[in-house]
């Protein structure tokens, strides 16, 4: 393809058939060329053999004398469409312009390749297209009413010597531009214009052909949008040499001017503002110029929105064309005359406020006696505002019981005074609000405590919901005009501003209640002076010196101020050294005693010393903590955390303040041995299925002990990663009594843990798998027996981890599959041989009949 590449000049495939007197456009383009992007073009014309130069894009002297006048007048010109394409435009083409047109491009290529010109034949035919309107007059005027039907005709014929097709389009012009209504294309297809598709499918717009080459447009259910000037546009098409359709000319004729009189529906009354219990009077007028027989169908709508689609509207009343009215008690509909209909709504209510619509449909009789709806319109809405008859009253709020101290009761009364126009259809309800008072100028929004509906159903706010349900806050109605709020036990959080809102409710025709008015009272302030709570806690160690195995004892003395009849809850905590592996967080909650003197063990996990800690109440403000048989692992800082409680409402206790005592330190000075732990393995890299041995070795320094005076708790852990960035997984543990505990495993490998010497513990992983890899380490808890025979627990010791690697044994992995494969192949081969032998022996055996031979001996001639 690279060797065949060269300049290509293209013109349309001829011949091009054009009509005399029309404008002809012949495009020419070039591709696959070198040089500048903008190319130049030369056009020449030939009737027989010699070419005459017409026009050029780059040489103004190119035009021959024969064409200079037409080129100068603009009848022949070049129009560039892109850098590599131009169009030759010939206006008012004549039969003398029939012939061959050649488009040439001057070379800008480095080498001459391809074609540099192309020719096209143009054939000029006479104009045989004739388009006309009605025979009576060239253009008619029609004045119609909305919903009527009309028909328009035009005639189109062609006497062209070529085989051409006509394309007929009906158009309407109601503004500045023409719009297509319906077309009969040159391919014999009907094509509705934009916006006329639905009417074409419904049959309201049709295009029919008749005798004498007439085309009739029929329009039914005419609307105001159908008004305007109508014309018949006819174009002539011919199929080109490339089988594509080409439009060769176009003519049009205006047929008629159609005026459509719109039918309007108007409510004569403008927007209205009425008062409750008044009457609403509306009139619907139908504006139409129809003089014949017609009947109207009227329907009144009510809606809460001005949307004229009436999607959520309510039908009030309707009257059909026989003047039959739908039934209603408070609404009536009457016919004033042929075009006016009167709506009357009595005893208005606030719910009647909204938008009122009148919808009218005009029906005309047909020749067969049936009725046909020609138009339907909806009026613009009329806004009606119904104002409620508001009662006149005032609201007064006072404090009947004011608290002087915390937990005292509080009672507020909200009274209705100077009530006027409060008839039987008026009902009152109350809403209570609270607003916190701040020392700064910050604005604080009010919080709803509770509100009553029209049926006096109590709705609770978020702030007071729980206290109301517990009976701490009570809402009640003292008298017909007084609503009360009572707080049984007032707390500091209840201090602030309170106000009430009295709502008036009016009963409507459907016995529903609608809020008509809200009146807010002035706020009252609930406040009393308070002093801050103070709490002091002092811890004292009763025995200044003691050794491991003895009893540790300390007391906590509490003093408080500004707390009414306090009670105390005590919590004992211990802050262990950071080297203690059993509690990496540092602080341990040991035992607690609540304000009701109930003792509870918190995080005390030593099952051998469940009764080893005691917390008791000595006096109302003094507590004593004992820890029996202390061990070295109990070393740390001990504190008392005290919470003061004051009595709250409903027999409940309310937290007042917290306090923390000074620390009491337990420290043991021992001269015993120092233990070290290490992990060892002779072969830390094993293959799958092999046995892995890991040793946890304990060494001692300093004072030597007998093996019977030492005991150890050993736990093995594994971290399944290279960088120790995951949580450790416990594998197994061996306590000092020799009881082994294993964790649950998912794989097929197994574990065993045993003590092989007084200071060595071995962990075995049987039938290792790939998920058994990782860093393995042990944690040892030493136990030492003192001279008094008491076992003392030493701090936990963690060994440095060792990494266990598990590899796959390729030979063992493929050994059994290969043996099984060879065995199966041998068995199948032997079985195949056996089947073949049996088949040839018994199934394919044939019996051969041999000719019996005479077995006679030769006899001598004499005997014969």
FIVEX-221928 format. One record per residue (C-alpha): x negated, y negated, z negated. Coordinates in steps of 0.05 Angstrom, whole numbers, plus 5000, padded with zeros to 4 digits. Example, Ala and Ser with C-alpha at 12.3 -4.5 7.8 and 13.67 -1.06 7.14 Angstrom:
2
475450904844/472750214857/
end
This chain:
864
500050005000/494349524986/491749605058/498749485087/500148855047/501148205088/505447585098/512847725110/517647205138/525147365131/531547075162/538647375159/540147955202/543847725265/547947565301/550847015257/557946845280/559946135265/565945695284/565145085328/565244435288/563144755221/556644695183/551545255192/546245425140/540645915160/535846105104/528546295115/523546545063/516346795061/512947275013/506347645001/502147055024/495546745001/493946014990/498245474956/504945654926/508745144968/509145385041/511144995103/516145205156/517445055230/524145175265/524945275340/530945425385/531745815450/537745905494/534246375542/526646455543/522945825523/523345555451/524544825436/521844535371/527244285324/524444075256/518444205210/517244115135/510143845144/509643525214/514142925227/512142935301/514143665309/521243515333/522143525409/525542935445/531943335455/533243385380/530242735354/536942375352/540742925315/534943015266/534542265254/542142215241/541642795191/545943265233/540143745232/535643775170/531444235127/533344355054/528044665010/530945154959/524145374929/516745354944/517345954990/524245855020/528045325061/534845265094/536244995164/542744595161/546544425226/552743995220/558444035270/555544615309/557244635383/557245185436/550644885462/547545085395/548645815410/542246205418/536046455382/532946085323/525846235303/522746065234/515146025232/510145915175/503145635187/497846105161/494545965094/491746675087/484446865086/485847415136/491447475187/496148025163/503748125169/508647705210/508746945212/515446835244/522447135249/528347035295/535947055286/541547015338/547146505325/553746595362/558645995364/566046155373/572045705382/576545495324/582745935326/585145845254/591745485244/594845335174/601544975165/606944875112/614444855115/617544705182/622244175154/616743715128/609343735115/610043645040/616143694994/617643474923/621143924873/623943704806/625444284760/627044434688/622744854643/624345594653/626745524725/623945904785/621445644852/618345894917/613345584965/611345805035/605545695082/603645985151/596646205172/594546515238/587946595276/586646705350/579146815342/575947265395/572047615339/575048115290/576147655230/580247705165/584047165128/583447005054/589646625027/589446264960/595045864927/592345284884/595344754838/592444084819/595043754755/588843344741/582443214779/580943914802/584544484837/586045134800/586945814833/593746134820/593846764862/589847014922/590547534976/583247674993/580347845060/579748565035/587248605023/587048544946/591148104901/586947694853/590147244799/586546604779/583746464710/589346404660/594546724705/592747454693/598247584642/603647244682/601547634744/602048294706/608948094680/611347934751/612547194737/607647014793/607947374860/605047284930/608947604987/607647635062/613247535112/614647475185/611046975229/604747025187/607846695126/605446745055/610446604999/608646414927/614146584876/613746284806/618646494750/619346214680/616145554700/612845174644/610344464639/603344704657/606044914726/607344194746/602843864799/600943884872/600844564907/596744744968/595245355010/587845475021/585945955078/578946185094/576646615153/571647185141/567647625188/563348235173/556048115188/550748565218/548748785148/555948995133/556948415084/562847935089/561247215110/565946625105/565746245171/570845695158/576245445110/582545025118/588044795070/594844465072/598744135015/605644455009/609444104953/609243674890/612744024832/615043644770/617244054709/621843724658/619643964589/624844194539/623143914470/625744084401/625343514351/627643444279/630542744275/628542634202/621442444183/617642684122/621942664059/620742613984/626542853941/627843013868/629943673838/637443823844/638143363906/640543603975/636343644038/639543424104/635843574170/638143534243/634943914301/635643584370/634343944436/632043484493/633243754562/635643494630/639644114646/646543944672/649144644685/651645174637/646945364582/647245564509/642245464453/639845944399/637345584336/633245844278/630745454218/624145654184/620745464118/613245534107/608145314056/603145154111/603844694173/601745264220/606745264277/605345994293/610246154236/606046764216/607946704142/614346294151/621046484119/627446484159/632646034126/638646074174/639846234247/645446104297/645846524361/648546274428/655546494407/655146014347/654946584296/651246354233/647546824185/650246804114/647146394057/649846113991/646045463982/644145334055/648945174112/647845084188/652844734233/653144524306/654243774316/654343784392/651244164450/644243924434/644443784358/644544264299/645144054226/641744404166/643944264094/640244544033/643744423966/641044413895/633644333913/628244643871/620744513866/619545153905/623144833964/617144373975/613744544040/614444504116/621044594154/621144804228/626744844279/626045364334/630845334393/631645784454/635545584517/639546124552/642646074622/647646554654/645646984713/649847194773/651147884744/654147594680/648147704635/644247154599/637046984610/632546604561/628846074602/625045704547/623545724473/620645154433/618745024360/619044324332/613543964294/614144084219/617643614172/614243564104/619043584045/616343443975/621043613917/619043283851/620843643787/624843303732/619243243681/621143223608/618142663566/614542863502/608242743460/603443223425/600343133356/594843583327/592943583253/588844013204/593244323150/587544723119/580344493127/574344943107/569344683057/564745293059/563245853106/568446403108/573945933084/580545943123/582345413175/589345243200/591344753255/598444533273/600244283343/607043913342/611643663397/614442973381/619042463415/621842993463/626842723515/630443033574/628943723546/635144093571/636444833565/632344983627/625944723594/621245163553/614744983518/608245383510/601445223481/594145313499/588445243449/581445003467/574744943432/569044463448/562244503415/559643843389/552343693405/547643173375/545342963445/549542663500/549943313539/556843473566/559644123541/565744423577/571444663534/572645403522/579545723524/581346073459/588346313480/594246093522/601646263525/605546403588/612746183600/615146833567/610546683508/605747243527/598947113495/592947103542/586147143506/579846763524/572947083526/570246703466/575446943416/577947593446/574548073398/576147653336/583447593355/583948343366/580848443297/585847973265/580747443247/584346913289/591946863288/596546463334/603846373313/609745903321/611945583255/618045213280/621445063347/616744483358/610444703321/604945193343/599445403294/592345673298/589346023237/582146253229/581946743170/574446683158/571046073188/563646133207/558445623226/559645803299/566845563292/564744843277/566644363332/572544003365/579244333375/585144093417/591644373443/595544313509/603144363508/606044593575/613244483596/616445023640/622644933684/627245503703/628845553777/634745843816/631746543817/630846523741/623346443748/619445953706/614845433737/610144973699/612344253707/608043853659/601943893613/600643423554/593943463517/593143273445/587442873414/581743313388/580343453314/573543633286/572044223241/565544113202/562344213135/555244083111/550644683105/543444823084/538645293119/537945993092/531246163061/528546863046/521947053013/519247763009/513247972966/510048672969/505948922910/501649562907/502649882838/496350322839/490349932863/485850542873/487651232896/484851792939/487752252992/492952722964/495452232912/502051842913/502251152945/507250672913/509149952927/514949482910/518348932950/521348342912/526347902949/528647192933/533546772973/536846092973/543345803002/546246493015/552946652984/552847322945/547447632989/545748362999/539348623028/537249163077/529949403075/525549723128/518550003114/513649953172/506450173181/501249883227/496450453244/489350343271/488650303347/484550943345/490551343323/492851743385/499651933354/502151213357/498950793412/503950223402/501150053333/507349973290/511550553262/518450483230/518350973171/524550923127/530250423117/535650263066/541649853090/545949353051/550549923028/544450302998/544550843052/537551123064/535351343134/528851633161/526851243223/520651473261/517851943207/516152563248/511852983199/516453583189/511953863134/513153233092/520553083105/521452923031/514652593027/517351873031/522451542985/525650852986/530050652928/533450032900/530749852831/534549202821/539048762863/532948422892/527448942882/525949572923/520650112912/517250552965/513551202949/509451652995/507352322964/501052722982/497952183024/493352383080/487752053116/492251963177/496851523134/491650973133/494250293156/498049653136/504849743104/510249193102/517349083080/522248793132/528248513095/534848263124/539647853081/547147963093/552947533070/560247773067/564247613129/571547663148/575448303142/570548633094/564948603146/557848383132/554547823171/547047783183/544247143152/536647143156/530547603163/524047623124/517347983128/512948143068/505448103061/501648733084/499249273036/493249663062/491850403053/484550563066/480851203050/473351213040/471251923055/464552263062/467352863099/465053123167/465852753233/469353153288/467853113362/471553453419/469253633489/472054043548/467654533586/468555013644/463455463677/467055433744/471454803752/472654983826/476855613838/480655923896/488056043899/490056653859/483756653816/483156543741/480955863714/477755823644/477555173605/474355113536/475954593483/469854563438/470054223369/463454003338/462153713268/457153223241/455453043170/457853473112/458454213130/465054563115/467055283109/471255543167/476855693118/477054963098/478254723169/484254813214/486154483281/492254313322/490254353396/494454093454/492454143528/494653613579/493753523654/493952913699/495653113771/491452583805/484252403817/484351703786/488351853722/493851383746/499751843730/503252063667/499952663632/503653323632/503253763570/501154473587/500854843520/499454733446/496655153389/498154923318/493955073257/498355663240/496756003306/503555883340/502955753415/508055313451/508155273527/511754763570/516354963626/512855083693/515555083764/510155493799/508256223798/501856113759/501656263684/497955983623/494856283561/491855923501/487656263448/482556133394/476056503411/471956233353/473055773293/471255163336/472855393406/479655433441/480555723510/485955543561/486756023619/490555883683/492456553716/493556603791/491955873805/495955493856/494554843892/498954443845/494654663785/489154173805/487753533766/484353243705/485053693644/483653493573/485353703501/487453303440/485353603372/488253423304/483553663249/486153883181/481253903122/482654233054/480453792996/477354022932/484254032899/486854512953/491053992990/490653983066/489153303094/490653093166/485052733203/486152253261/487352553330/481252643376/481852633452/476752973495/473952693560/477753023618/474853523667/477353583738/479854263761/479654363837/483654923871/481655143941/484955613990/481356294006/482156344081/479857084084/484657314031/490156884061/489657244129/487357934105/494258224090/497757924152/492258224197/492658914165/500158904170/499758684243/494859234262/498959754225/505359554259/501959544327/499260254316/505960534293/509660214352/504460494401/504961204374/512461154373/512360934446/507961524466/512462004430/518661734464/515361784532/513062494521/519962724498/523262384556/518762714607/519363384573/526763464565/530462904600/526962894668/525663654678/528063954745/528864694762/525864904829/529165494867/523665894900/524866364958/524267084937/518867454975/518968174993/513468544959/512369145006/506069495021/503769645092/505270345116/501070755164/503370865235/504271595224/509071485167/512970975207/
end
